[in-house]
Amino acid sequence: MAILNRRQLLALGASPLAAALPWQAAHAADYPSKQVKFIVPFPPGGPVDTTARAFAVPLGQLWGQATFVDNRAGGGGIVGAEVAAKQAPDGYGLFVGAIHHSVNPSLHAKLGYDIQKDFAPISFAAMFPVFLVVNPSVPAKNVKELIALAKKPDSTLSFASSGNGGGTHLAGELFNMHAGTKLLHVPYKGSAPAMTDVLGGQVAMMFSDAPSAIPHIKTGKVRVLGVASPQRSSLLPDVPTIAEQGLPGYDAYSWAALFAPAGTPKDVIAKINTDFNKVMRDPEVKQRLYVAGAEADPGSPEDMARRLQSEMDKWAKVVKAADIKI
């Protein structure tokens, strides 16, 4: 059977898109037929990397194909996103994005990628709860008492974060907006040094990721006042949300999500989404994430698109109100 070239197809009235459709359909039917790469824009060992490794191996086992994590760290997730945006739209080079990618458009005038135009959503992957913890010397026992303390004329309360413009910083600024407080932000280069100074009393509090906070909560070295996510966390189910303690609508957490390059066939995305959801609901995968301080949070591409837009809108307001610059 002769294969028509592009000019012959056009002469017959077929568009380039129509010409590509048979290839796309066949490609989706046997996907994947070779190894799949997951680009992680952060170093090994962090929450996003841990999440990617938790699902990459079982997905490979389900597919009967090799999978691997490709760490492309740098620029707060920018470098890896730029690399991922240039991958072929065939489902073999996927991107594990994070909360940073909903914030970066508000922090940077120019980016080498557009998280909405250059990528197609597949599914949210995991949610990383943020806990509000204070040094035991802080007299507040709950969020209401903390707000009252922070609003005193002579208050010098400060909060540590893992870095300027990061998730733990934004959670604190969002708290200031909702509570009408003026907690002073003290940025560090990572969660570990930030928590060290909270433990030492140099900084009063921190909106901390779960892995950094929970060990010290359990030993009593810090006091937990609330969880920043909209629902209580399965990691510490007895800890009330900040929202239920007088700040309705307060909602802050970190997350990881799975993307494909824009133009990836919809049936390929549907195939990946179905298999991804199956893996993320596996008890062993959920337990692995739980131990790492994360909660499995898969869903549909449509839900992910809505949540991404919501996150971008929320953090754009926070960045503007707090005049955050990096």
C-alpha positions as CSV (number, residue, x, y, z in Angstrom):
1,M,0.0,0.0,0.0
2,A,1.5,3.4,-1.0
3,I,2.0,6.0,1.7
4,L,0.9,9.5,0.6
5,N,3.2,12.4,1.5
6,R,1.9,15.6,3.1
7,R,1.5,17.4,-0.2
8,Q,-0.5,14.6,-1.7
9,L,-2.7,14.5,1.4
10,L,-3.4,18.2,1.1
11,A,-4.2,17.8,-2.5
12,L,-6.8,15.3,-1.5
13,G,-8.3,17.8,0.9
14,A,-6.9,16.3,4.1
15,S,-5.4,18.6,6.7
16,P,-2.1,17.9,8.5
17,L,-4.1,17.3,11.7
18,A,-6.4,14.8,10.0
19,A,-3.3,13.1,8.6
20,A,-1.9,12.7,12.0
21,L,-5.0,11.2,13.6
22,P,-4.5,7.6,12.5
23,W,-1.0,7.7,13.9
24,Q,-2.3,9.1,17.2
25,A,-5.0,6.5,17.5
26,A,-2.6,3.6,16.9
27,H,-0.1,5.2,19.3
28,A,-2.7,5.4,22.1
29,A,-3.8,1.8,21.5
30,D,-0.4,0.3,22.4
31,Y,0.9,3.0,24.8
32,P,3.4,2.6,26.3
33,S,5.6,0.6,23.9
34,K,8.9,1.9,25.4
35,Q,10.3,3.4,28.6
36,V,8.6,6.5,30.1
37,K,10.5,9.4,31.6
38,F,9.2,11.5,34.5
39,I,10.9,14.9,34.7
40,V,11.2,16.2,38.3
41,P,12.3,19.8,38.5
42,F,13.8,19.4,42.0
43,P,16.8,17.5,43.5
44,P,16.4,13.8,44.7
45,G,15.0,13.3,48.2
46,G,12.5,16.2,48.3
47,P,8.7,15.7,48.5
48,V,8.1,16.0,44.8
49,D,10.9,13.6,43.9
50,T,9.7,11.2,46.6
51,T,6.2,11.3,45.2
52,A,7.4,10.7,41.6
53,R,9.4,7.7,42.7
54,A,6.5,6.3,44.7
55,F,4.3,6.0,41.5
56,A,7.0,5.6,38.8
57,V,8.0,2.0,39.7
58,P,4.4,0.6,40.1
59,L,3.4,2.3,36.9
60,G,6.3,0.6,35.1
61,Q,5.2,-2.7,36.5
62,L,1.6,-2.1,35.4
63,W,2.7,-1.2,31.9
64,G,5.5,-3.8,31.6
65,Q,7.9,-1.0,30.6
66,A,10.8,0.7,32.2
67,T,10.2,4.0,33.9
68,F,12.7,6.4,35.4
69,V,12.9,9.8,37.2
70,D,15.0,12.5,35.5
71,N,15.9,15.2,38.1
72,R,16.3,18.6,36.4
73,A,16.7,20.9,39.4
74,G,17.2,24.7,39.4
75,G,15.4,28.0,39.6
76,G,12.6,26.9,41.9
77,G,11.3,24.4,39.4
78,I,11.8,26.6,36.3
79,V,14.7,24.7,34.7
80,G,12.9,21.3,34.8
81,A,9.7,22.9,33.5
82,E,11.5,24.4,30.5
83,V,13.0,21.0,29.7
84,A,9.7,19.2,30.1
85,A,7.9,21.7,27.8
86,K,10.2,20.8,25.0
87,Q,9.5,17.0,25.2
88,A,7.7,15.3,22.3
89,P,4.0,15.3,22.8
90,D,3.8,11.5,22.8
91,G,3.5,10.5,26.5
92,Y,7.0,9.3,26.9
93,G,8.4,12.5,28.6
94,L,6.0,13.5,31.4
95,F,6.4,16.3,33.9
96,V,5.9,16.2,37.7
97,G,5.0,19.8,38.5
98,A,4.4,21.4,41.9
99,I,2.9,24.3,43.7
100,H,5.9,26.4,42.5
101,H,4.5,26.2,39.0
102,S,1.2,27.9,40.1
103,V,3.2,30.7,41.8
104,N,6.1,31.3,39.3
105,P,3.9,33.2,36.8
106,S,3.3,35.8,39.5
107,L,6.9,36.0,40.6
108,H,8.6,36.2,37.2
109,A,7.9,38.6,34.4
110,K,9.3,36.2,31.9
111,L,9.4,32.4,31.9
112,G,10.7,30.0,29.3
113,Y,7.4,28.0,29.6
114,D,3.7,28.5,30.2
115,I,2.3,26.0,32.7
116,Q,-1.2,26.2,31.1
117,K,-0.3,26.6,27.4
118,D,2.7,24.3,27.2
119,F,1.3,21.5,29.3
120,A,-1.8,19.3,29.4
121,P,-3.0,18.2,32.8
122,I,-3.2,14.5,33.7
123,S,-3.9,14.3,37.4
124,F,-3.0,15.8,40.7
125,A,-0.7,13.4,42.5
126,A,-0.2,14.2,46.2
127,M,-1.0,16.9,48.7
128,F,1.6,17.9,51.3
129,P,0.0,19.3,54.4
130,V,1.4,22.5,56.0
131,F,1.3,22.7,59.8
132,L,1.4,25.9,61.8
133,V,3.9,25.2,64.7
134,V,5.2,27.6,67.3
135,N,8.1,27.4,69.8
136,P,6.8,26.3,73.2
137,S,7.8,29.7,74.6
138,V,4.9,31.3,72.6
139,P,2.0,31.5,75.0
140,A,-0.7,30.9,72.3
141,K,-2.4,27.5,72.5
142,N,-4.6,27.9,69.4
143,V,-5.0,30.1,66.3
144,K,-7.3,32.5,68.0
145,E,-4.9,33.1,70.8
146,L,-2.0,33.5,68.3
147,I,-4.0,36.1,66.3
148,A,-4.7,38.1,69.5
149,L,-1.1,37.9,70.5
150,A,0.0,39.1,67.0
151,K,-2.3,42.1,67.1
152,K,-0.9,43.5,70.3
153,P,0.8,46.9,69.6
154,D,4.2,45.6,70.9
155,S,4.1,42.3,69.0
156,T,7.3,41.2,67.3
157,L,6.1,37.8,66.2
158,S,7.9,36.4,63.2
159,F,7.6,33.2,61.1
160,A,10.3,31.2,59.4
161,S,10.0,29.7,55.9
162,S,12.0,27.5,53.6
163,G,12.6,30.4,51.2
164,N,11.3,33.6,49.8
165,G,8.3,32.9,47.5
166,G,8.0,29.3,48.5
167,G,5.0,27.4,49.7
168,T,5.7,27.9,53.4
169,H,6.3,31.6,52.9
170,L,3.0,32.0,51.0
171,A,1.1,30.1,53.6
172,G,2.3,32.7,56.2
173,E,1.4,35.7,54.0
174,L,-2.0,34.2,53.3
175,F,-2.5,33.9,57.0
176,N,-1.6,37.6,57.4
177,M,-4.2,38.5,54.8
178,H,-7.0,36.4,56.4
179,A,-6.2,37.2,60.0
180,G,-5.2,40.9,59.6
181,T,-1.9,40.3,61.2
182,K,1.6,41.5,60.3
183,L,3.8,38.5,61.2
184,L,7.4,39.2,60.0
185,H,8.7,36.8,57.4
186,V,12.2,35.4,58.0
187,P,13.4,33.4,54.9
188,Y,15.9,30.5,55.1
189,K,17.6,28.3,52.5
190,G,15.5,25.2,53.2
191,S,13.1,23.8,55.7
192,A,15.8,22.3,58.0
193,P,17.6,25.6,58.9
194,A,14.2,27.3,59.3
195,M,13.0,24.7,61.7
196,T,16.3,24.8,63.6
197,D,15.8,28.4,64.5
198,V,12.2,27.8,65.5
199,L,13.4,25.1,67.8
200,G,16.0,27.4,69.2
201,G,13.5,30.2,69.7
202,Q,15.2,32.7,67.3
203,V,11.9,32.7,65.3
204,A,8.5,32.3,66.9
205,M,6.8,30.0,64.4
206,M,6.7,28.3,61.1
207,F,4.2,27.2,58.5
208,S,6.0,23.9,58.0
209,D,5.8,20.9,55.7
210,A,4.9,17.7,57.4
211,P,8.3,15.9,57.3
212,S,10.0,18.9,59.0
213,A,7.2,19.4,61.6
214,I,5.8,16.0,62.7
215,P,8.9,14.6,64.4
216,H,9.2,17.7,66.6
217,I,5.5,17.8,67.2
218,K,5.6,14.3,68.5
219,T,8.5,15.0,70.9
220,G,7.0,18.3,72.1
221,K,9.8,20.5,70.8
222,V,7.2,22.6,68.9
223,R,3.5,23.1,69.6
224,V,1.1,22.6,66.6
225,L,-1.7,25.0,66.4
226,G,-3.4,23.9,63.2
227,V,-3.1,22.5,59.7
228,A,-3.4,24.9,56.8
229,S,-5.2,22.6,54.4
230,P,-9.0,22.8,54.1
231,Q,-9.6,19.4,55.7
232,R,-7.9,17.8,58.6
233,S,-4.9,15.7,57.7
234,S,-4.8,12.0,58.0
235,L,-1.2,12.4,59.2
236,L,-2.4,14.2,62.4
237,P,-6.2,13.8,62.4
238,D,-6.6,15.4,65.8
239,V,-5.1,18.7,64.8
240,P,-7.9,21.2,63.7
241,T,-7.6,23.2,60.6
242,I,-6.8,26.9,60.7
243,A,-10.0,27.5,58.8
244,E,-12.2,26.0,61.5
245,Q,-10.5,28.1,64.2
246,G,-11.9,31.4,63.0
247,L,-10.4,31.8,59.5
248,P,-13.0,30.4,57.1
249,G,-11.6,30.1,53.6
250,Y,-8.0,29.8,54.7
251,D,-6.5,27.1,52.5
252,A,-2.8,26.5,52.0
253,Y,-0.9,23.3,51.1
254,S,1.9,22.1,48.8
255,W,1.2,19.7,46.1
256,A,2.6,17.6,43.2
257,A,0.8,16.9,39.9
258,L,1.4,15.0,36.7
259,F,1.5,16.8,33.3
260,A,2.1,15.9,29.7
261,P,3.5,18.3,27.0
262,A,0.7,20.2,25.2
263,G,-0.5,18.4,22.1
264,T,-0.2,14.9,23.6
265,P,-3.2,12.9,22.2
266,K,-6.2,13.0,24.5
267,D,-6.6,9.2,24.4
268,V,-3.0,8.8,25.6
269,I,-3.7,11.2,28.4
270,A,-6.8,9.3,29.3
271,K,-4.8,6.0,29.3
272,I,-2.2,7.5,31.6
273,N,-4.8,9.0,33.9
274,T,-6.6,5.7,34.3
275,D,-3.5,3.8,35.1
276,F,-2.1,6.6,37.3
277,N,-5.3,6.7,39.4
278,K,-5.2,2.9,39.8
279,V,-1.6,3.1,41.1
280,M,-2.2,6.1,43.4
281,R,-5.1,4.3,45.1
282,D,-3.0,1.2,45.8
283,P,-2.6,0.8,49.6
284,E,1.2,0.3,49.3
285,V,1.7,3.5,47.3
286,K,-0.5,5.4,49.7
287,Q,1.4,4.1,52.6
288,R,4.7,5.0,51.1
289,L,3.5,8.6,50.5
290,Y,2.0,8.7,54.0
291,V,5.4,7.8,55.6
292,A,7.0,10.6,53.5
293,G,4.5,13.1,54.8
294,A,2.2,13.2,51.8
295,E,-1.4,12.2,51.0
296,A,-2.3,10.6,47.7
297,D,-4.6,13.0,45.8
298,P,-5.4,11.7,42.2
299,G,-8.3,12.8,40.0
300,S,-9.3,13.7,36.5
301,P,-7.5,16.0,34.1
302,E,-10.5,18.4,34.2
303,D,-10.3,18.6,38.0
304,M,-6.6,19.2,37.9
305,A,-7.1,22.0,35.4
306,R,-9.6,23.7,37.6
307,R,-7.5,23.3,40.7
308,L,-4.4,24.7,38.9
309,Q,-6.3,27.8,37.8
310,S,-7.6,28.2,41.4
311,E,-4.1,27.9,42.8
312,M,-2.7,30.4,40.3
313,D,-5.5,33.0,41.1
314,K,-5.0,32.6,44.8
315,W,-1.3,32.9,44.9
316,A,-1.3,35.8,42.4
317,K,-3.4,37.8,45.0
318,V,-1.0,36.9,47.8
319,V,2.1,37.8,45.9
320,K,0.6,41.2,45.0
321,A,-0.7,42.0,48.4
322,A,2.5,41.0,50.2
323,D,4.7,42.6,47.4
324,I,6.8,39.4,47.2
325,K,9.9,39.7,45.1
326,I,12.6,37.2,44.5
